[in-house]
């Protein structure tokens, strides 16, 4: 009797281009390490602004919660709009030069500079002027970030064809990502709080130190981009800025059902984690009644994530990526449901569920990142595209991820505004109404739980099976 088709993706054929690996041999440790190093920057940029930017605006610059949420949302809308263009640019750069390294280096130069500018608002500016300053700097930083991030997430499909080797590569990336969350999420506020009487100076010093780490990480990550023979075709000469890139993005969404399901799941989970990330500082300050408790929250989140990232890889090697992704998501769901209890019993007991969420988060990051290059490879094998569409996939993926995280901050801002949160300027203490404190607690627990339930429903639509991928590989061979 024949065995039923597997529901798990398998090793995919090599993408076209001489710079791709021709076998699924183990990647050198130096390649894995350099690739993972790039996540120190990507994790840092995703973590620190998401954690403190809204709080910086509302509690140091006197910007209203709605305006602070609008700033984050506008910057991320720009990011979503520019990502498909950068994805197309990445593919065309690969076709013309044989490598994606050029855009990555532009991002490595620009992001540290604009990151510092985000937290360099001169003292004495009005809230409106301060908000404008932050918005312009954030938009510029987001653009430079995408110049690096989009080619970066396209690289696993080019570095190796191995199904399990991709899991190995992305596991180490997530390990470094979790270190980045700890380093920036816990260390950043610690640096800021060195100047309790001058918060603006604390934010500036925090940004300078963070930008230095980000810059080094980006340069190391850029070095792993393979170099090969240019494969330019007539299509490579299309204008860099045109509606073509959006049509290409819509085309990959139309063509690849596994990509649609995976992206929807990742966006919903990004919204859930983005909401919790943006709310962590507020939970520390107004639920736990200790601003410095945000460091303890992050240690509780990241220590389990570091320990469990290799565990999720072990589980995936034995039970498959999709099943492992589902298990991790369910564990995270249970943790967020438990956190609803802080509404009635605020206290440090919430560190337990946060630790469980951290353990699950490692799997929720590793699995979709390892599944994405499988989707890219399967697409290249089934469409026969001579240039490949990894950059387009990367642009759409980054746009979706960005939108999810941005909506997390926006949702929190709406909750704060709806529940009567009172903004303040630096060194001025206010008392928040009970409704605002309850809103913060629910934004950190119930809302993420509902989003996780929705993500489990979309994950059921991921139907790229191992046999499907193998059949496509056979057709391309």
C-alpha positions in Angstrom: 0.0 0.0 0.0 1.4 3.4 -0.9 1.9 5.9 1.8 -0.2 9.0 1.9 1.3 12.3 0.6 3.2 14.2 3.1 2.0 17.6 4.2 5.5 18.8 4.8 7.7 20.7 2.3 10.9 19.0 1.2 14.2 20.0 -0.3 13.7 22.2 -3.3 15.7 22.5 -6.5 18.4 25.1 -6.9 17.4 28.4 -8.2 18.9 29.5 -11.5 22.1 31.4 -11.6 25.7 30.3 -11.3 26.0 31.7 -7.8 23.5 29.2 -6.3 24.8 26.1 -4.7 24.5 23.0 -6.9 24.3 20.5 -4.1 22.7 20.3 -0.7 26.0 19.9 1.1 26.4 21.4 4.6 27.0 25.1 4.6 30.4 26.2 6.1 30.1 27.3 9.7 31.5 30.7 8.7 28.7 31.2 6.2 26.1 30.3 8.8 27.7 32.6 11.3 28.0 35.6 9.0 24.4 35.2 7.8 23.1 34.9 11.3 25.1 38.0 12.3 22.9 40.1 10.1 19.9 39.4 12.4 21.6 41.3 15.2 20.8 44.4 13.2 17.4 43.3 11.8 16.3 42.2 15.3 17.6 45.3 16.9 15.8 47.7 14.5 12.6 45.7 14.8 12.8 45.6 18.6 14.0 48.9 20.0 11.7 51.3 18.0 8.8 48.9 18.5 9.5 48.9 22.2 10.2 52.6 23.0 9.3 54.8 20.1 5.6 55.3 21.0 6.6 55.6 24.7 9.3 58.2 23.7 6.7 60.2 21.8 4.0 60.1 24.4 6.0 60.3 27.6 9.0 62.4 26.7 7.9 64.6 23.8 4.3 65.2 24.8 2.9 63.8 21.6 -0.7 62.4 21.9 -1.2 58.7 21.8 -3.2 59.0 18.5 -0.5 61.1 16.9 2.2 58.7 18.0 0.4 55.8 16.5 -0.2 57.8 13.3 3.6 58.5 13.0 4.4 54.8 13.3 1.6 53.9 10.9 2.7 56.5 8.3 6.3 55.3 8.4 5.2 51.7 8.0 2.8 52.5 5.2 5.8 54.0 3.3 7.7 50.9 4.1 5.0 48.7 2.7 4.8 50.8 -0.5 8.6 50.8 -1.1 9.3 47.1 -0.3 8.0 45.7 -3.6 10.1 48.2 -5.5 13.2 47.3 -3.5 12.4 43.6 -4.0 12.3 44.1 -7.8 15.5 46.2 -7.6 17.2 43.4 -5.7 16.3 40.8 -8.4 17.5 43.2 -11.1 20.7 43.9 -9.3 21.3 40.2 -9.0 20.7 39.8 -12.8 23.0 42.7 -13.7 25.9 42.1 -11.2 25.5 38.5 -10.1 25.0 39.5 -6.4 22.5 41.2 -4.1 25.3 42.9 -2.1 24.9 46.4 -3.5 21.5 47.3 -2.0 22.6 45.6 1.3 25.6 47.9 1.6 23.5 51.0 0.9 21.3 49.9 3.8 24.3 49.3 6.0 25.5 52.8 5.5 22.2 54.7 5.9 20.4 52.8 8.7 22.8 53.6 11.6 22.8 57.3 10.7 19.0 57.6 10.4 18.5 55.5 13.5 20.4 58.0 15.6 18.4 60.8 14.1 15.1 59.2 15.2 16.1 59.8 18.8 17.9 63.1 18.4 14.9 65.5 18.7 16.4 68.8 20.0 15.0 69.9 23.4 12.4 72.6 23.3 10.6 71.7 20.1 6.9 71.7 20.2 5.1 68.3 20.2 4.1 68.9 16.6 7.6 69.7 15.4 9.1 66.8 17.4 6.6 64.4 15.8 7.5 65.7 12.4 11.2 65.2 13.1 10.7 61.6 14.3 8.4 60.8 11.3 11.0 62.0 8.7 13.8 60.1 10.4 11.7 57.0 10.8 10.7 56.9 7.2 14.3 57.3 6.1 15.5 54.6 8.5 12.7 52.2 7.3 13.9 52.7 3.7 17.5 51.9 4.4 16.4 48.9 6.5 14.4 47.5 3.6 17.5 47.9 1.3 19.3 45.4 3.5 16.4 43.2 4.8 14.8 42.3 1.5 17.9 40.9 -0.2 18.9 39.4 3.1 15.8 37.2 3.4 16.2 36.1 -0.2 19.6 34.6 0.4 18.7 31.2 2.1 17.1 30.1 -1.2 20.4 30.8 -2.9 22.8 29.6 -0.3 21.5 26.1 -0.1 19.0 23.7 -1.6 18.8 21.4 1.5 15.5 21.2 3.3 17.1 20.5 6.7 20.1 22.7 5.9 17.8 25.7 5.5 16.3 24.9 9.0 19.9 24.8 10.4 20.7 28.2 8.7 17.5 29.8 9.9 17.7 28.3 13.4 21.0 30.1 14.0 19.5 33.3 12.5 16.7 33.1 15.1 19.2 32.4 17.9 21.0 35.7 17.0 17.6 37.4 16.5 16.6 36.4 20.1 20.0 37.7 21.3 19.2 41.0 19.5 15.9 41.2 21.2 17.5 40.8 24.6 20.4 43.1 23.8 18.3 45.9 22.4 15.1 45.3 24.3 16.7 45.0 27.7 20.0 46.9 27.2 18.4 49.9 25.3 16.1 51.0 28.2 19.0 50.4 30.7 21.2 52.8 28.8 18.3 55.3 28.6 17.6 55.1 32.3 21.2 56.1 33.1 19.9 59.7 32.9 16.6 59.7 34.8 16.6 63.5 35.1 17.4 64.0 31.4 15.5 61.4 29.4 16.2 63.0 26.0 19.9 62.6 26.6 19.3 59.0 27.7 17.5 58.2 24.4 20.2 59.8 22.3 23.0 57.8 24.0 20.9 54.7 23.6 20.5 55.3 19.9 24.2 56.0 19.4 25.2 52.7 21.0 22.5 50.8 19.2 23.5 52.3 15.8 27.1 51.2 16.3 26.0 47.6 16.9 23.6 47.8 14.0 26.2 49.1 11.6 28.7 46.3 12.3 26.1 43.7 12.0 24.9 45.0 8.7 28.4 44.9 7.2 29.0 41.4 8.3 25.6 40.2 7.0 26.2 41.8 3.7 29.4 39.8 3.2 27.5 36.5 2.9 25.7 37.5 -0.3 27.0 35.1 -3.1 28.8 36.5 -6.1 28.3 34.9 -9.5 28.1 35.6 -13.2 25.4 38.2 -14.1 22.4 36.6 -15.8 20.8 39.8 -17.2 18.1 39.4 -19.8 16.0 41.9 -21.7 13.6 42.2 -18.7 16.4 43.3 -16.5 16.5 46.7 -18.1 13.1 47.8 -16.8 12.9 51.0 -14.9 13.7 50.6 -11.2 10.7 52.7 -10.2 7.5 51.6 -11.9 4.2 49.8 -11.4 5.9 46.7 -12.7 7.2 45.9 -9.2 3.6 46.0 -7.8 2.3 43.8 -10.6 5.1 41.4 -9.9 4.2 41.3 -6.3 0.6 40.7 -7.0 1.6 38.0 -9.4 3.6 36.0 -6.9 0.6 36.3 -4.5 -1.7 35.0 -7.2 0.6 32.2 -8.4 1.7 30.8 -5.1 -1.0 29.5 -2.8 1.5 28.3 -0.1 3.0 31.8 -0.1 -0.4 33.4 0.5 -1.1 31.1 3.4 2.4 31.5 5.0 2.4 35.3 4.6 -1.1 35.6 6.1 -0.1 33.5 9.1 3.2 35.4 9.6 1.4 38.8 9.3 -1.2 37.9 12.0 1.5 36.6 14.3 3.6 39.7 13.6 0.6 41.8 14.6 0.2 39.8 17.8 3.9 40.0 18.8 4.1 43.7 17.6 1.2 44.6 19.9 2.9 42.9 22.8 6.3 44.4 22.0 4.8 48.0 21.9 2.9 47.3 25.1 5.8 45.9 27.1 7.0 49.2 28.4 3.5 50.3 29.3 2.9 47.0 31.2 6.1 47.6 33.1 5.3 51.2 34.0 1.5 51.0 34.7 0.7 47.4 35.4 3.8 46.3 37.3 4.3 49.9 38.5 8.1 49.8 37.7 9.4 51.3 34.5 12.7 49.3 34.9 10.7 46.1 35.0 10.7 46.1 31.1 14.3 44.6 31.4 13.0 41.7 33.5 10.2 41.1 31.0 12.7 40.9 28.2 15.0 38.6 30.0 12.0 36.3 30.8 11.1 36.3 27.1 14.5 35.8 25.6 16.2 33.3 27.9 13.7 30.6 27.0 13.8 31.5 23.3 17.6 31.0 23.3 17.2 27.6 25.0 14.4 26.4 22.8 15.5 27.5 19.3 17.7 24.3 18.9 14.8 22.3 20.3 12.4 23.5 17.7 15.0 22.6 15.0 15.2 19.1 16.5 11.4 18.8 16.5 11.2 20.0 12.9 13.8 17.6 11.6 11.6 14.7 13.0 8.1 16.0 12.5 8.3 18.6 9.8 8.2 22.3 9.7 4.5 22.9 9.4 3.6 20.6 12.3 6.3 22.2 14.4 5.1 25.7 13.5 1.6 24.8 14.6 2.8 23.4 17.9 4.8 26.6 18.7 1.8 28.7 17.8 -0.5 26.8 20.1 2.0 27.1 23.0 2.1 30.9 22.4 -1.7 31.0 22.4 -1.9 29.3 25.8 0.6 31.8 27.2 -1.3 34.8 26.0 -4.6 33.4 27.4 -2.9 33.0 30.8 -1.7 36.6 30.7 -5.3 37.8 30.7 -5.2 37.2 34.5 -3.1 40.3 35.0 -6.3 42.3 34.5 -7.4 41.1 37.9 -4.1 40.0 39.6 -1.3 42.3 38.4 2.1 41.1 39.6 5.4 39.5 38.7 3.8 36.1 38.2 3.2 37.2 34.6 6.9 36.4 34.0 6.0 32.7 33.9 3.6 33.0 30.9 6.0 35.5 29.2 8.7 32.8 29.5 6.4 30.2 27.9 5.7 32.7 25.1 9.4 33.3 24.6 10.0 29.5 24.2 7.2 29.4 21.6 8.4 32.5 19.8 11.6 30.9 18.8 9.7 28.2 16.9 7.3 30.8 15.5 10.2 32.6 13.9 12.4 29.7 12.8 9.7 27.7 11.0 8.2 30.3 8.7 11.6 31.7 7.8 12.7 28.1 6.9 9.5 27.5 4.9 9.9 30.7 2.9 12.9 29.6 0.9 11.1 26.3 0.2 8.3 28.4 -1.3 10.8 30.4 -3.4 12.5 27.3 -4.7 9.3 25.6 -5.5 8.1 28.6 -7.4 11.3 28.8 -9.5 11.0 25.1 -10.3 7.4 25.2 -11.4 7.5 28.5 -13.3 10.9 28.0 -15.0 11.6 31.7 -14.5 15.2 32.2 -15.8 15.9 35.0 -13.3 14.0 33.7 -10.3 11.6 35.8 -8.2 13.3 35.6 -4.8 13.6 39.3 -4.5 9.9 39.8 -5.3 8.9 37.3 -2.7 11.2 39.0 -0.3 9.7 42.4 -1.0 6.2 41.2 -0.5 7.1 39.2 2.6 8.9 42.2 4.2 5.9 44.5 3.3 3.6 42.0 5.0 5.8 41.6 8.0 6.2 45.4 8.3 2.5 45.9 8.0 1.8 43.3 10.8 4.3 44.9 13.2 3.1 48.4 12.4 -0.5 47.5 13.0 0.6 46.2 16.4 1.8 49.7 17.4 -1.2 51.3 15.8 -3.6 49.0 17.6 -1.9 49.8 21.0 -2.1 53.6 20.2 -5.9 53.2 19.5 -6.4 51.3 22.7 -4.5 53.9 24.7 -6.6 56.7 23.1 -9.9 54.9 23.6 -9.2 54.1 27.3 -8.1 57.6 28.2 -4.3 57.3 28.4 -2.7 60.6 29.5 0.4 61.7 27.6 3.2 63.7 29.3 6.5 65.3 28.7 9.9 64.3 30.2 10.2 64.5 34.0 6.4 65.1 34.5 4.6 62.4 36.4 0.9 61.7 35.7 -1.6 59.2 37.1 -3.3 57.0 34.5 -7.1 56.2 34.8 -8.0 52.6 35.6 -9.5 52.2 32.2 -6.2 52.9 30.6 -4.4 50.4 32.7 -7.0 47.8 31.9 -6.6 48.6 28.2 -2.8 48.1 28.4 -3.3 44.7 30.1 -5.8 43.5 27.4 -3.6 44.7 24.6 -0.8 42.5 26.0 -3.0 39.4 26.5 -6.5 39.0 25.0 -5.9 40.8 21.7 -2.7 38.7 20.9 -4.6 35.6 21.8 -7.4 36.3 19.3 -4.8 37.0 16.6 -3.0 33.8 17.3 -6.3 31.9 16.9 -6.8 33.6 13.5 -3.2 32.7 12.4 -3.8 29.0 13.2 -6.8 29.1 10.8 -4.7 30.6 8.0 -1.9 28.1 8.5 -4.3 25.3 7.6 -4.2 26.7 4.1 -0.4 25.9 3.6 -0.6 22.9 1.4 2.9 22.7 -0.1 3.7 19.1 0.5 7.0 17.2 0.3 5.8 15.2 -2.6 4.7 18.3 -4.4 8.2 19.9 -4.1 9.9 16.6 -5.1 7.7 16.4 -8.2 8.6 20.0 -9.2 12.2 19.2 -8.7 11.9 16.2 -11.0 10.3 18.3 -13.7 13.1 20.9 -13.5 15.9 18.4 -13.5 
